[in-house]
Amino acid sequence: MTQLPAPSEPGSPHPSRRGLLWGVAATAAAAGLGVAAWRGGLFGRRAAPLPPGWWDTQWDAPQGEPVSVVAFQGRPLVINFWATWCAPCVEEMPLLDAFYRENKAKNWQMLGIAIDQPSSVRRFLTQYPVSYPIALGGLQGTEWGKAMGNAQGGLPFTVVLNANGDMIAQYLGKLKEDQIKSWASLAV
């Protein structure tokens, strides 16, 4: 005598439909992780042009001298948007400073753009100095970050440019040491 399969419980999907649902869920999860990794800078990306007018931008440094962005043109550049009140920003600054000190002889440049009050930045840098130039970006700095791909306006946000001035990497959130070390091979 042939036995029929046990009936499914009311409301439970058919076994083959359940497998399909699990497959769809796994695919969606993988796609979500892929997008998150892309936005987080875990994968390489094609070079993208900078927003128009970037090289014409000028800010003040914390001590008042001008910081002209055009002075950074023609060599690889790391642009880091940060604030004194942003704990992940402060935590990654020693790593950024170490990268800059180790690679400036290899033509690398770095520019920190503070999205903060000038007096707060001056106080902070007195306690925690860095070797690379800092610009007081304010609201204009926030707008440049958005124009470079930081639609959320979150901090820290870092952009890596090659010597041609094309964006070759973007990172939203606190950087890890291995991400920073990978830059040396990106823009040479």
Contacts in CASP RR format, 6 or more apart in sequence:
PFRMAT RR
TARGET T0000
AUTHOR 0000-0000-0000
METHOD contacts of the structure
MODEL  1
MTQLPAPSEPGSPHPSRRGLLWGVAATAAAAGLGVAAWRGGLFGRRAAPL
PPGWWDTQWDAPQGEPVSVVAFQGRPLVINFWATWCAPCVEEMPLLDAFY
RENKAKNWQMLGIAIDQPSSVRRFLTQYPVSYPIALGGLQGTEWGKAMGN
AQGGLPFTVVLNANGDMIAQYLGKLKEDQIKSWASLAV
8 14 0 8 1.000
8 15 0 8 1.000
12 18 0 8 1.000
13 21 0 8 1.000
34 43 0 8 1.000
37 43 0 8 1.000
38 45 0 8 1.000
39 170 0 8 1.000
39 172 0 8 1.000
40 170 0 8 1.000
40 171 0 8 1.000
40 172 0 8 1.000
40 173 0 8 1.000
41 169 0 8 1.000
41 170 0 8 1.000
41 171 0 8 1.000
41 179 0 8 1.000
42 179 0 8 1.000
44 168 0 8 1.000
44 169 0 8 1.000
44 186 0 8 1.000
45 168 0 8 1.000
45 169 0 8 1.000
45 170 0 8 1.000
47 162 0 8 1.000
47 164 0 8 1.000
47 166 0 8 1.000
47 167 0 8 1.000
47 168 0 8 1.000
48 166 0 8 1.000
48 167 0 8 1.000
49 166 0 8 1.000
49 167 0 8 1.000
50 148 0 8 1.000
50 161 0 8 1.000
50 165 0 8 1.000
50 166 0 8 1.000
50 167 0 8 1.000
51 144 0 8 1.000
51 147 0 8 1.000
51 148 0 8 1.000
54 69 0 8 1.000
54 144 0 8 1.000
54 147 0 8 1.000
55 69 0 8 1.000
55 70 0 8 1.000
55 73 0 8 1.000
56 69 0 8 1.000
56 70 0 8 1.000
57 68 0 8 1.000
57 69 0 8 1.000
57 140 0 8 1.000
57 144 0 8 1.000
58 66 0 8 1.000
58 67 0 8 1.000
58 68 0 8 1.000
58 69 0 8 1.000
59 66 0 8 1.000
59 67 0 8 1.000
59 113 0 8 1.000
59 135 0 8 1.000
59 136 0 8 1.000
59 137 0 8 1.000
59 140 0 8 1.000
59 141 0 8 1.000
60 66 0 8 1.000
60 67 0 8 1.000
60 118 0 8 1.000
60 135 0 8 1.000
60 136 0 8 1.000
61 67 0 8 1.000
61 133 0 8 1.000
61 134 0 8 1.000
61 135 0 8 1.000
61 136 0 8 1.000
62 114 0 8 1.000
62 118 0 8 1.000
62 121 0 8 1.000
62 122 0 8 1.000
62 125 0 8 1.000
62 134 0 8 1.000
62 136 0 8 1.000
63 122 0 8 1.000
67 111 0 8 1.000
67 133 0 8 1.000
67 134 0 8 1.000
67 135 0 8 1.000
69 111 0 8 1.000
72 109 0 8 1.000
72 111 0 8 1.000
73 165 0 8 1.000
74 163 0 8 1.000
74 164 0 8 1.000
74 165 0 8 1.000
75 107 0 8 1.000
75 108 0 8 1.000
75 109 0 8 1.000
75 163 0 8 1.000
76 107 0 8 1.000
76 108 0 8 1.000
76 109 0 8 1.000
76 160 0 8 1.000
76 161 0 8 1.000
76 162 0 8 1.000
76 163 0 8 1.000
76 183 0 8 1.000
76 186 0 8 1.000
76 187 0 8 1.000
76 188 0 8 1.000
77 108 0 8 1.000
77 109 0 8 1.000
77 110 0 8 1.000
77 111 0 8 1.000
77 160 0 8 1.000
77 161 0 8 1.000
77 165 0 8 1.000
78 96 0 8 1.000
78 99 0 8 1.000
78 100 0 8 1.000
78 108 0 8 1.000
78 109 0 8 1.000
78 110 0 8 1.000
78 111 0 8 1.000
78 158 0 8 1.000
78 159 0 8 1.000
78 160 0 8 1.000
78 161 0 8 1.000
78 183 0 8 1.000
79 110 0 8 1.000
79 111 0 8 1.000
79 112 0 8 1.000
79 113 0 8 1.000
79 148 0 8 1.000
79 158 0 8 1.000
79 159 0 8 1.000
79 160 0 8 1.000
79 161 0 8 1.000
80 89 0 8 1.000
80 92 0 8 1.000
80 96 0 8 1.000
80 110 0 8 1.000
80 111 0 8 1.000
80 112 0 8 1.000
80 113 0 8 1.000
80 156 0 8 1.000
80 157 0 8 1.000
80 158 0 8 1.000
81 112 0 8 1.000
81 113 0 8 1.000
81 115 0 8 1.000
81 141 0 8 1.000
81 142 0 8 1.000
81 144 0 8 1.000
81 145 0 8 1.000
81 150 0 8 1.000
81 155 0 8 1.000
81 156 0 8 1.000
81 157 0 8 1.000
81 158 0 8 1.000
82 89 0 8 1.000
82 90 0 8 1.000
82 93 0 8 1.000
82 112 0 8 1.000
82 113 0 8 1.000
82 114 0 8 1.000
82 115 0 8 1.000
82 155 0 8 1.000
82 156 0 8 1.000
83 89 0 8 1.000
83 114 0 8 1.000
83 115 0 8 1.000
83 116 0 8 1.000
83 155 0 8 1.000
84 90 0 8 1.000
84 114 0 8 1.000
84 116 0 8 1.000
84 120 0 8 1.000
84 121 0 8 1.000
84 123 0 8 1.000
84 124 0 8 1.000
85 116 0 8 1.000
85 120 0 8 1.000
86 155 0 8 1.000
86 156 0 8 1.000
88 155 0 8 1.000
88 156 0 8 1.000
88 173 0 8 1.000
88 174 0 8 1.000
89 155 0 8 1.000
89 156 0 8 1.000
89 174 0 8 1.000
90 128 0 8 1.000
91 174 0 8 1.000
92 156 0 8 1.000
92 174 0 8 1.000
92 175 0 8 1.000
93 128 0 8 1.000
93 130 0 8 1.000
95 175 0 8 1.000
95 177 0 8 1.000
95 180 0 8 1.000
96 110 0 8 1.000
96 130 0 8 1.000
96 132 0 8 1.000
96 175 0 8 1.000
96 180 0 8 1.000
97 130 0 8 1.000
97 131 0 8 1.000
97 132 0 8 1.000
99 108 0 8 1.000
99 110 0 8 1.000
99 180 0 8 1.000
99 181 0 8 1.000
99 183 0 8 1.000
100 108 0 8 1.000
100 109 0 8 1.000
100 110 0 8 1.000
100 130 0 8 1.000
100 131 0 8 1.000
100 132 0 8 1.000
101 131 0 8 1.000
103 183 0 8 1.000
103 184 0 8 1.000
104 110 0 8 1.000
104 131 0 8 1.000
106 184 0 8 1.000
106 188 0 8 1.000
107 163 0 8 1.000
108 183 0 8 1.000
108 184 0 8 1.000
108 187 0 8 1.000
109 132 0 8 1.000
110 132 0 8 1.000
110 133 0 8 1.000
111 132 0 8 1.000
111 133 0 8 1.000
111 134 0 8 1.000
111 135 0 8 1.000
112 132 0 8 1.000
112 133 0 8 1.000
112 134 0 8 1.000
112 135 0 8 1.000
113 134 0 8 1.000
113 135 0 8 1.000
113 137 0 8 1.000
113 141 0 8 1.000
113 144 0 8 1.000
114 121 0 8 1.000
114 134 0 8 1.000
114 135 0 8 1.000
114 136 0 8 1.000
114 137 0 8 1.000
114 138 0 8 1.000
115 137 0 8 1.000
115 138 0 8 1.000
115 141 0 8 1.000
115 142 0 8 1.000
115 155 0 8 1.000
116 136 0 8 1.000
116 138 0 8 1.000
118 136 0 8 1.000
121 134 0 8 1.000
121 136 0 8 1.000
125 134 0 8 1.000
137 144 0 8 1.000
142 153 0 8 1.000
145 153 0 8 1.000
145 157 0 8 1.000
145 159 0 8 1.000
146 153 0 8 1.000
148 157 0 8 1.000
148 159 0 8 1.000
148 167 0 8 1.000
148 170 0 8 1.000
149 170 0 8 1.000
150 157 0 8 1.000
150 170 0 8 1.000
150 172 0 8 1.000
152 172 0 8 1.000
154 172 0 8 1.000
154 173 0 8 1.000
155 173 0 8 1.000
156 171 0 8 1.000
156 172 0 8 1.000
156 173 0 8 1.000
156 174 0 8 1.000
156 175 0 8 1.000
157 170 0 8 1.000
157 171 0 8 1.000
157 172 0 8 1.000
157 173 0 8 1.000
158 169 0 8 1.000
158 170 0 8 1.000
158 171 0 8 1.000
158 173 0 8 1.000
158 175 0 8 1.000
159 167 0 8 1.000
159 169 0 8 1.000
159 170 0 8 1.000
159 171 0 8 1.000
160 167 0 8 1.000
160 168 0 8 1.000
160 169 0 8 1.000
160 170 0 8 1.000
160 183 0 8 1.000
160 186 0 8 1.000
160 187 0 8 1.000
161 167 0 8 1.000
161 168 0 8 1.000
161 187 0 8 1.000
162 168 0 8 1.000
162 186 0 8 1.000
162 187 0 8 1.000
163 187 0 8 1.000
168 186 0 8 1.000
168 187 0 8 1.000
169 183 0 8 1.000
169 186 0 8 1.000
171 179 0 8 1.000
END
